[in-house]
Amino acid sequence: MKYKQHMKKFFLKNTFGWAKPFLLLPAISLCSIFIIAFLSLGVYANPADTLQVNHGEITEEITDTLPQEAVTEEAVTEEAEELPFVRGEYTSRQIRRGERLFKGLVPFGSGQHDCASCHYTQPQQEINWNPAAWEMAVLWSENEDYSIMDIMNNPVSMRLMEDHAGMTITAEEQHQLEAYYSKLLEEGPGKLQAHPVRAFIFWGFGVLMLLALIDLIITRKIKFKGIHILVLFVGIAVHGQFAMAEAQNLGRTVGYAPDQPIKFSHLIHAGENEIDCNYCHFTADYSMTANFPSNNVCMNCHNVVREGTLSGRFEINKIHSAVEKDEPLEWIRVHKLPDHSFFSHAQHVNAGKVDCSDCHGQVEEMHILKQVEDLSMGWCLSCHRDSDVDFLDNPYFEIYERLHEKIRNGEIDGVTAAELGGEDCMSCHY
């Protein structure tokens, strides 16, 4: 009997203890409802006491405290319109608004326009003939008279007229775009993000080999040792191949195509307009290097040609700007041999009659000039051994009497650069 009473008390005590949190929930809910009802009563019992406002009294109070001319809404609007936008003074709100305008997230007064769809805000892999947003920001910052509104509302080139048809901007929108330009100038042009797939593979196999060694020697979770051996064998083979390939490519830059100060297209100049390579690179006939064209060479044509079919006036204006500042355009060299190697363009182009495309590829088909050949010693030696030079009737080779005699006797029908010393180490590494 005592045992039953004891078990009953134990059951009731533990059941109540388990259910106590759930019994408190209805009480908490009821208290919350009463509190909300009480607070809401003061607001909704008599709305006239809390929400109604006598606008006449407030207007009279404002009239008593402010100057008479600032009372009317028209006067305030006119005063706001007369305030000029100061260049260089921008709020964070104006910067955000300018960025949204530029990226087409909010409409202009003249309609919806997405500037960023053409004027890219991030570096591009392929050539984009439209000026980048950062380039326009730089041009605006360097010229105090540069007016976005004047350019957009009164276009002077066919590209501007076609691409911005129906687009006009106000002074306020101009100020907001300028604010966004100031942000672009702080951020810079940005960099292309590399995706080092080979590096991921290299380090991935390195981690797998390390795990295989740890499990093989210490942890021993995988019983079948053949898996460890396979991982180590494949990893060593991959690392060895990578090491050999990278050692061979050391100093070689096949595919190198840097951004130039002007978006210059060899396809348009050398291809479509058939301008001879030596017109711009005129020192190739008598110098070790083929020169970069000077501003004067560019201006021979672009004094007249002021607008490009693809680029409009923006890129060509860079040449005129450099001439006005008396500064050279800083072209970036694409093809460059190591300093310990001697190479003469005059010897190859003038004496050897080597065509430019033999080394530089079909430049007349390239918008962006890039390095096609690896310019390695093996590549040069193969050319010297396999290619006949323009030997006969070439004054440069008249001193080679023995070879001329062999040709006249029919002993040989051609002469390679290797036979003229093109295989001698001292010819290139003197």
Wavefront OBJ file of the C-alpha trace (Angstrom):
o trace
v 0.000 0.000 0.000
v 2.790 2.367 0.919
v 4.568 1.429 -2.301
v 1.521 2.401 -4.406
v 1.145 5.760 -2.642
v 4.846 6.448 -3.087
v 4.680 5.673 -6.822
v 1.574 7.881 -7.238
v 3.319 10.866 -5.612
v 6.438 10.222 -7.720
v 4.381 10.067 -10.913
v 2.460 13.293 -10.170
v 5.605 15.152 -9.168
v 7.582 14.188 -12.274
v 4.647 14.672 -14.618
v 4.024 18.194 -13.353
v 7.743 18.980 -13.546
v 7.837 17.806 -17.157
v 4.670 19.672 -18.099
v 5.448 22.883 -16.197
v 6.947 24.784 -19.199
v 3.923 23.923 -21.316
v 1.508 25.048 -18.603
v 3.252 28.445 -18.480
v 2.799 29.088 -22.223
v -0.953 29.916 -22.062
v -0.372 32.233 -19.114
v 2.415 34.092 -20.973
v 0.238 34.370 -24.090
v -2.712 35.829 -22.121
v -0.464 38.383 -20.412
v 0.975 39.441 -23.784
v -2.523 39.914 -25.237
v -3.619 42.074 -22.289
v -0.499 44.264 -22.515
v -0.934 44.823 -26.271
v -4.628 45.604 -25.827
v -3.878 48.099 -23.066
v -1.209 49.911 -25.094
v -3.386 49.971 -28.192
v -6.353 51.385 -26.262
v -4.718 54.750 -25.788
v -4.027 55.091 -29.492
v -7.249 53.863 -31.039
v -9.781 54.961 -28.385
v -9.786 58.547 -29.614
v -7.848 59.011 -32.880
v -8.673 62.694 -32.959
v -6.590 63.245 -29.810
v -3.477 61.564 -31.206
v -3.410 61.534 -35.009
v -5.320 64.575 -36.169
v -3.193 67.640 -36.811
v -4.282 71.194 -37.224
v -2.257 72.121 -40.319
v -3.366 75.691 -40.111
v -1.837 76.154 -36.660
v 1.491 74.550 -37.764
v 1.630 76.763 -40.855
v 1.046 79.859 -38.717
v 3.847 78.819 -36.353
v 6.265 78.280 -39.259
v 5.215 81.638 -40.720
v 6.049 83.361 -37.434
v 9.510 81.775 -37.137
v 10.763 81.794 -40.799
v 11.326 84.725 -43.175
v 8.288 85.580 -45.210
v 9.910 84.798 -48.578
v 10.704 81.204 -47.507
v 7.115 80.290 -46.668
v 5.677 79.472 -50.062
v 6.494 76.139 -51.710
v 7.264 77.815 -55.043
v 9.923 80.002 -53.469
v 11.608 76.975 -51.860
v 11.616 75.092 -55.189
v 13.051 78.042 -57.106
v 15.797 78.512 -54.520
v 16.737 74.785 -54.723
v 16.951 74.947 -58.513
v 19.213 77.969 -58.424
v 21.802 76.276 -56.193
v 24.708 75.185 -58.460
v 26.263 71.715 -58.284
v 29.853 72.055 -57.153
v 32.260 69.751 -58.951
v 34.120 67.529 -56.527
v 31.580 67.812 -53.712
v 29.469 64.660 -53.535
v 27.488 62.901 -50.863
v 27.363 59.136 -50.399
v 23.746 59.243 -51.572
v 24.746 60.973 -54.827
v 27.470 58.381 -55.407
v 24.996 55.531 -54.942
v 22.446 57.246 -57.173
v 25.085 57.845 -59.869
v 26.158 54.205 -59.794
v 22.560 53.045 -60.136
v 21.986 55.425 -63.015
v 25.134 54.202 -64.775
v 24.231 50.532 -64.305
v 20.615 50.989 -65.423
v 19.087 50.198 -62.035
v 17.134 53.470 -61.994
v 15.902 55.386 -65.051
v 17.129 58.719 -66.333
v 14.661 61.491 -66.942
v 14.757 60.642 -70.664
v 14.106 56.949 -70.086
v 15.785 53.706 -69.093
v 19.450 53.601 -70.131
v 22.093 51.064 -69.096
v 25.482 52.738 -69.552
v 27.389 49.776 -68.092
v 26.153 47.475 -70.873
v 28.598 49.236 -73.225
v 30.997 51.129 -70.953
v 32.325 48.180 -68.982
v 33.231 48.600 -65.331
v 35.516 45.530 -65.098
v 38.516 44.542 -67.290
v 37.635 42.564 -70.413
v 39.344 39.533 -71.958
v 38.393 40.544 -75.504
v 38.625 43.977 -77.094
v 35.685 46.250 -76.375
v 35.671 49.333 -78.565
v 33.541 51.349 -76.181
v 35.520 53.381 -73.636
v 35.640 51.827 -70.190
v 33.893 53.612 -67.325
v 37.244 54.153 -65.625
v 38.716 55.710 -68.796
v 35.859 58.176 -68.977
v 36.348 58.995 -65.301
v 40.054 59.702 -65.906
v 39.260 61.955 -68.871
v 36.685 63.836 -66.789
v 39.096 64.284 -63.879
v 41.889 65.642 -66.113
v 39.720 68.208 -67.901
v 37.879 70.803 -65.825
v 35.793 71.819 -68.847
v 34.613 68.265 -69.516
v 30.812 68.270 -69.389
v 28.918 64.995 -69.551
v 25.679 66.868 -70.172
v 27.055 68.802 -73.150
v 28.496 65.665 -74.731
v 25.346 63.600 -74.286
v 22.851 66.311 -75.216
v 24.895 67.611 -78.172
v 26.741 64.613 -79.696
v 29.343 65.457 -82.340
v 30.220 61.995 -83.681
v 28.162 59.420 -85.518
v 28.852 56.752 -82.876
v 27.478 58.988 -80.130
v 24.427 59.878 -82.200
v 23.657 56.239 -83.013
v 24.395 54.677 -79.631
v 22.787 57.407 -77.504
v 19.784 58.256 -79.641
v 16.967 59.694 -77.526
v 19.133 60.047 -74.433
v 19.467 63.362 -72.626
v 20.592 64.092 -69.090
v 19.939 66.903 -66.641
v 22.410 68.864 -64.545
v 21.440 66.825 -61.485
v 22.007 63.538 -63.331
v 25.359 64.825 -64.546
v 26.356 65.624 -60.967
v 25.359 62.132 -59.855
v 27.351 60.517 -62.678
v 30.339 62.654 -61.712
v 29.939 61.375 -58.154
v 30.149 57.808 -59.466
v 33.226 58.771 -61.533
v 34.906 59.908 -58.315
v 34.272 56.445 -56.856
v 35.724 54.770 -59.962
v 38.871 56.882 -59.701
v 39.382 55.696 -56.125
v 38.830 52.039 -57.016
v 41.030 52.057 -60.139
v 40.545 50.076 -63.371
v 40.600 46.701 -61.622
v 42.456 43.546 -62.583
v 41.521 40.429 -64.472
v 40.993 37.531 -62.110
v 43.262 34.621 -62.966
v 42.004 31.048 -62.747
v 45.158 28.968 -62.132
v 43.783 25.549 -63.057
v 47.261 24.033 -63.341
v 48.182 25.331 -59.895
v 45.043 23.775 -58.395
v 45.890 20.427 -60.013
v 49.512 20.634 -58.811
v 48.650 21.435 -55.198
v 45.671 19.058 -55.212
v 47.885 16.108 -56.081
v 50.398 17.333 -53.503
v 47.735 17.170 -50.766
v 46.573 13.726 -51.944
v 50.142 12.384 -51.860
v 50.642 13.805 -48.367
v 47.421 12.148 -47.112
v 48.415 8.876 -48.759
v 51.800 8.921 -47.011
v 50.242 9.745 -43.611
v 47.703 6.927 -43.932
v 50.312 4.504 -45.226
v 52.784 5.153 -42.387
v 50.720 6.357 -39.387
v 46.911 6.127 -39.457
v 46.498 3.012 -41.679
v 42.745 3.509 -42.195
v 42.811 2.096 -45.742
v 43.947 -1.536 -45.587
v 44.602 -1.978 -49.323
v 48.065 -0.449 -49.881
v 47.670 -0.457 -53.656
v 45.547 2.718 -53.398
v 48.367 4.574 -51.656
v 50.897 3.426 -54.242
v 48.588 4.457 -57.113
v 48.041 7.955 -55.658
v 51.788 8.429 -55.101
v 52.676 7.151 -58.587
v 50.146 9.396 -60.395
v 51.044 12.409 -58.220
v 54.776 12.064 -58.911
v 54.104 11.706 -62.648
v 51.917 14.845 -62.708
v 54.420 16.883 -60.678
v 57.268 15.735 -62.917
v 55.393 16.720 -66.072
v 54.518 20.132 -64.619
v 58.126 20.733 -63.555
v 59.454 19.863 -67.028
v 56.845 21.987 -68.848
v 57.353 25.026 -66.625
v 61.139 24.767 -66.934
v 60.860 24.696 -70.732
v 58.482 27.673 -70.758
v 60.604 29.778 -68.436
v 60.858 33.241 -69.998
v 58.513 32.365 -72.880
v 55.284 34.293 -73.249
v 53.230 32.717 -76.037
v 49.825 34.407 -76.211
v 51.011 37.540 -74.417
v 48.667 40.384 -75.405
v 48.939 43.367 -73.034
v 46.513 46.282 -72.896
v 47.888 49.166 -74.938
v 47.338 52.874 -74.176
v 45.119 53.032 -77.270
v 42.827 50.334 -78.617
v 44.830 49.921 -81.809
v 43.690 47.280 -84.283
v 46.212 45.723 -86.670
v 43.252 44.126 -88.462
v 41.893 47.565 -89.391
v 45.235 49.217 -90.190
v 47.335 46.420 -91.726
v 44.404 44.305 -92.925
v 41.469 46.400 -94.108
v 43.467 49.548 -94.938
v 46.544 47.586 -96.163
v 49.071 49.843 -94.466
v 52.556 48.381 -94.860
v 54.236 47.266 -91.628
v 57.334 49.308 -92.429
v 55.325 52.535 -92.645
v 54.807 52.539 -88.882
v 57.789 50.362 -87.894
v 60.155 52.121 -90.272
v 63.414 51.371 -88.406
v 63.086 47.613 -89.005
v 65.068 47.991 -92.249
v 68.207 49.396 -90.654
v 67.970 48.900 -86.864
v 68.134 46.087 -84.352
v 64.553 46.784 -83.267
v 61.321 47.664 -85.015
v 60.374 50.968 -83.445
v 57.102 51.998 -81.889
v 55.390 54.563 -84.112
v 55.762 58.121 -82.859
v 52.862 60.515 -82.390
v 53.828 62.241 -85.633
v 53.478 59.002 -87.599
v 49.972 58.506 -86.202
v 49.066 62.128 -86.913
v 50.001 61.751 -90.595
v 46.647 60.031 -90.997
v 44.694 61.095 -87.940
v 44.961 64.796 -88.648
v 42.270 63.972 -91.185
v 40.749 60.747 -89.850
v 39.194 61.950 -86.593
v 36.610 59.230 -86.016
v 36.950 55.456 -86.039
v 34.211 53.204 -87.356
v 34.254 51.045 -84.222
v 35.737 53.311 -81.565
v 34.290 56.707 -82.485
v 36.467 59.643 -81.418
v 37.432 58.497 -77.946
v 40.548 56.487 -78.869
v 41.771 58.819 -81.629
v 41.396 61.769 -79.271
v 44.046 60.128 -77.083
v 46.598 60.738 -79.852
v 45.617 64.406 -80.149
v 45.734 64.770 -76.374
v 49.263 63.323 -76.275
v 50.365 65.713 -79.041
v 48.879 68.704 -77.216
v 50.674 67.685 -74.004
v 53.898 66.984 -75.951
v 54.060 63.512 -74.410
v 54.741 60.218 -76.228
v 52.245 57.398 -76.161
v 53.604 54.684 -73.894
v 53.139 51.577 -76.055
v 53.851 48.218 -74.397
v 56.297 45.910 -76.141
v 54.899 42.459 -76.982
v 57.859 40.573 -78.497
v 61.070 40.656 -76.469
v 64.066 38.317 -76.433
v 66.256 37.763 -73.369
v 69.061 40.273 -72.888
v 71.737 37.639 -73.534
v 70.420 37.027 -77.060
v 71.376 39.230 -80.011
v 68.760 39.804 -82.693
v 68.727 42.326 -85.518
v 65.613 43.227 -87.471
v 67.776 44.789 -90.183
v 69.612 41.512 -90.775
v 66.388 39.520 -91.053
v 64.043 42.004 -92.752
v 66.506 43.773 -95.066
v 69.246 41.244 -95.785
v 67.322 38.022 -95.191
v 64.066 39.270 -96.760
v 62.102 37.575 -93.969
v 58.414 38.442 -93.981
v 57.002 39.957 -90.765
v 54.372 37.216 -90.481
v 57.060 34.502 -90.273
v 57.821 35.609 -86.710
v 54.815 37.693 -85.668
v 52.008 35.684 -87.234
v 49.117 37.040 -89.275
v 48.983 40.435 -87.590
v 46.623 41.726 -90.266
v 43.977 39.433 -88.783
v 44.426 40.561 -85.164
v 42.539 43.291 -83.368
v 44.799 42.819 -80.353
v 48.412 42.012 -81.175
v 49.668 38.917 -79.365
v 52.796 36.780 -79.387
v 52.291 33.765 -81.650
v 55.648 31.959 -81.563
v 57.609 31.093 -78.423
v 60.819 32.715 -79.796
v 62.889 29.946 -78.200
v 66.401 29.011 -79.344
v 65.092 25.744 -80.780
v 62.522 27.617 -82.837
v 65.185 29.986 -84.209
v 67.592 27.131 -85.041
v 64.843 25.200 -86.847
v 64.158 28.232 -89.013
v 67.881 28.723 -89.734
v 68.256 25.096 -90.771
v 65.083 24.658 -92.818
v 64.582 28.024 -94.566
v 66.562 29.176 -97.601
v 67.636 32.804 -97.583
v 67.298 35.165 -100.537
v 70.882 34.487 -101.566
v 71.189 35.245 -105.289
v 71.236 38.855 -106.489
v 71.447 39.983 -102.870
v 74.323 42.441 -102.314
v 74.528 41.466 -98.650
v 75.739 37.955 -99.558
v 78.174 38.828 -102.387
v 81.183 38.119 -100.144
v 80.272 34.417 -99.926
v 82.143 33.522 -103.162
v 82.462 29.822 -102.344
v 78.724 29.375 -101.968
v 78.069 31.337 -105.179
v 80.509 28.999 -106.951
v 78.654 25.921 -105.665
v 75.347 27.297 -106.924
v 76.809 28.011 -110.374
v 78.253 24.464 -110.525
v 74.919 22.964 -109.519
v 76.301 21.487 -106.313
v 73.603 23.173 -104.242
v 70.328 24.817 -105.184
v 69.867 26.990 -102.103
v 71.563 28.380 -99.030
v 70.201 28.256 -95.499
v 70.981 30.639 -92.656
v 72.722 27.765 -90.874
v 75.300 27.593 -93.681
v 75.939 31.321 -93.245
v 76.749 31.007 -89.565
v 73.219 30.821 -88.215
v 74.162 27.852 -86.008
v 77.244 29.387 -84.451
v 76.788 30.168 -80.764
v 78.749 33.443 -81.114
v 76.310 34.733 -83.741
v 73.637 35.279 -81.107
v 75.505 34.974 -77.799
v 78.665 36.954 -78.488
l 1 2 3 4 5 6 7 8 9 10 11 12 13 14 15 16 17 18 19 20 21 22 23 24 25 26 27 28 29 30 31 32 33 34 35 36 37 38 39 40 41 42 43 44 45 46 47 48 49 50 51 52 53 54 55 56 57 58 59 60 61 62 63 64 65 66 67 68 69 70 71 72 73 74 75 76 77 78 79 80 81 82 83 84 85 86 87 88 89 90 91 92 93 94 95 96 97 98 99 100 101 102 103 104 105 106 107 108 109 110 111 112 113 114 115 116 117 118 119 120 121 122 123 124 125 126 127 128 129 130 131 132 133 134 135 136 137 138 139 140 141 142 143 144 145 146 147 148 149 150 151 152 153 154 155 156 157 158 159 160 161 162 163 164 165 166 167 168 169 170 171 172 173 174 175 176 177 178 179 180 181 182 183 184 185 186 187 188 189 190 191 192 193 194 195 196 197 198 199 200 201 202 203 204 205 206 207 208 209 210 211 212 213 214 215 216 217 218 219 220 221 222 223 224 225 226 227 228 229 230 231 232 233 234 235 236 237 238 239 240 241 242 243 244 245 246 247 248 249 250 251 252 253 254 255 256 257 258 259 260 261 262 263 264 265 266 267 268 269 270 271 272 273 274 275 276 277 278 279 280 281 282 283 284 285 286 287 288 289 290 291 292 293 294 295 296 297 298 299 300 301 302 303 304 305 306 307 308 309 310 311 312 313 314 315 316 317 318 319 320 321 322 323 324 325 326 327 328 329 330 331 332 333 334 335 336 337 338 339 340 341 342 343 344 345 346 347 348 349 350 351 352 353 354 355 356 357 358 359 360 361 362 363 364 365 366 367 368 369 370 371 372 373 374 375 376 377 378 379 380 381 382 383 384 385 386 387 388 389 390 391 392 393 394 395 396 397 398 399 400 401 402 403 404 405 406 407 408 409 410 411 412 413 414 415 416 417 418 419 420 421 422 423 424 425 426 427 428 429 430
